[in-house]
Every structure is written in C-alpha cells, then in structure tokens.
C-alpha cells in the first residue's frame, strides 16, 4: 500500500474548520493529530481529500489518535 497524504484540520468551537497541515502516511497523521490535540481542547481530524474520507479523529487534550474519538 502506498503512503497517502492526509490533510489535518481543527474544528473550532463555532463549528468552523481550519486547515492545520499535511502528513504523509496514516501513522504520521495520527501522531500529528495527537500533538495538535495536546495543545487545546478542540477536535482535530485527518482527511484523505480525494475521497473526503476522515481517517482519524481526536478530541483535544485526550491525545487519542485511534480514529474512534475515544480516549485509550
């Protein structure tokens, strides 16, 4: 399987979404989401743009990059 590039987004309290960068490979995307989420209590997610598939999601300060939004 080829490593894909995933765009990283932050969902703000007013429900708007802000692009926060790109990560190459799912593992790197999950790690970056965890790093971002550790800094705020906002939701972050990684999306594969060609299909608009959300492949991972974390809620701030949980640092959970599992993709299911639940703390480990």
Backbone torsions as a table, in degrees:
resi	resn	phi	psi	omega
1	UNK	NA	134.7	179.8
2	UNK	-80.5	136.2	175.3
3	UNK	-65.7	129.1	178.0
4	UNK	-95.1	162.7	172.4
5	UNK	-98.3	134.6	-178.6
6	UNK	-119.6	134.5	175.8
7	UNK	-87.7	139.1	-177.1
8	UNK	-107.2	134.9	-176.7
9	UNK	-131.4	152.0	174.3
10	UNK	-114.6	131.3	176.2
11	UNK	-99.5	117.9	-176.4
12	UNK	-84.0	163.3	-179.2
13	UNK	-56.2	-28.4	179.1
14	UNK	-84.6	10.3	178.1
15	UNK	76.7	0.7	174.5
16	UNK	-74.8	159.8	-176.3
17	UNK	-121.9	136.0	-178.9
18	UNK	-123.5	131.0	176.9
19	UNK	-70.5	132.8	-177.8
20	UNK	-118.4	-0.3	176.5
21	UNK	140.7	-168.9	-177.5
22	UNK	-132.6	146.0	174.3
23	UNK	-132.2	144.2	-180.0
24	UNK	-102.6	118.3	-178.4
25	UNK	93.2	143.7	-177.1
26	UNK	-63.9	-41.3	-179.8
27	UNK	-61.3	-44.1	177.9
28	UNK	-64.5	-39.0	178.2
29	UNK	-61.6	-44.3	179.2
30	UNK	-63.2	-41.0	178.6
31	UNK	-63.7	-45.3	179.6
32	UNK	-64.1	-39.0	177.1
33	UNK	-60.7	-43.0	178.2
34	UNK	-61.4	-40.6	178.2
35	UNK	-64.5	-44.4	179.1
36	UNK	-64.6	-44.6	-175.9
37	UNK	-66.5	-25.3	-179.8
38	UNK	-69.2	-15.9	-175.1
39	UNK	-94.2	-21.1	-178.1
40	UNK	-142.7	178.4	174.7
41	UNK	-103.8	20.0	179.4
42	UNK	-83.8	164.4	176.0
43	UNK	-88.1	141.9	176.7
44	UNK	-128.1	147.8	176.9
45	UNK	-148.5	155.6	177.6
46	UNK	-111.3	135.9	-177.7
47	UNK	-130.5	139.3	170.6
48	UNK	-90.8	104.1	-169.4
49	UNK	-60.7	-38.7	-178.2
50	UNK	-57.0	-31.2	179.8
51	UNK	-110.8	-6.1	-175.7
52	UNK	59.6	28.6	178.9
53	UNK	-84.1	126.4	173.2
54	UNK	-83.0	118.6	-173.8
55	UNK	-102.3	-16.6	177.9
56	UNK	-158.2	149.5	-178.4
57	UNK	-148.8	138.5	174.7
58	UNK	-135.0	149.3	173.1
59	UNK	-101.9	134.0	-173.1
60	UNK	-48.3	147.8	-178.0
61	UNK	63.1	-7.1	173.5
62	UNK	-80.3	-33.1	-179.6
63	UNK	64.6	18.6	-177.1
64	UNK	-88.3	107.2	-179.2
65	UNK	-94.6	23.0	-173.7
66	UNK	-72.7	-20.7	-178.6
67	UNK	96.9	-9.8	-178.2
68	UNK	-102.3	-1.9	176.5
69	UNK	76.1	6.1	-179.7
70	UNK	-108.4	142.6	178.5
71	UNK	-68.2	142.6	-179.7
72	UNK	-74.4	NA	NA
